[in-house]
């Protein structure tokens, strides 16, 4: 059986835990976002190039 506790105690504990959270600064968030976008673009470009090369090789082998 699930025990339901005191809602006020739960809220106090949540607030205490939220005080422990270290939030990133605006600069950290911006740099991280740029890094993610850059790496995603690099990966996408790599896979597009590999796809074109493989497609070209397969078409050349098959003779289409």
N, C-alpha and C positions, 0 to 999 in steps of 0.2 A: 504494500500500500504506500502511496506517495504521501509524504508529510508536508503539509503546507505551513510555512513559517510566518513570522510576523512581517508584513509588508514594509513597515517603517524601518525595521532592522535591515531588510534587504536593500532598501534605498540608501541607507547610511553606508552599507558595505560597498555598494556600487560607487558611490561618491568617493569613498576612500580609495578604491581601486583606480578610479579615473584620475585622482590626484597623482598617482604613481606613473601615469602614462607620459612618455616624452614625445611630444609632437614635433615633426620636422618643421624647420623654418621654411619660409617662402623660397629662399635660394636653394635649399636642399631639394624641395619639391620640384622646382623648375629644372634643376640639373638632372634629377632622376627622370623626369618626363622626357627631356631632350635625349637622354641616353637610351631610353626605351624606344622612342620613335626612331632614332638613328639605327639601333641594332635591328629593329623590325624591318626597316627599309633595306638594310644591308642583306638580311636573310632573305627577304622577298626577291630582291634583285638576283642574288645568288641562285635561288631555285628557279627563277624564270630563265636565266642563262643556261643552267643545267638542263632544264626541260627542252629548250630550243636545240641544244647540242644533241641530246638523246633522240629527239624527234627527227632531226636531220640525219643522224646516223641510221636510224631504223628505216627511214624512207629511202636512203641511199642503198642499204642492204637489200631491201625488198624490191627496189627498182621502180617505185611509183613515180 
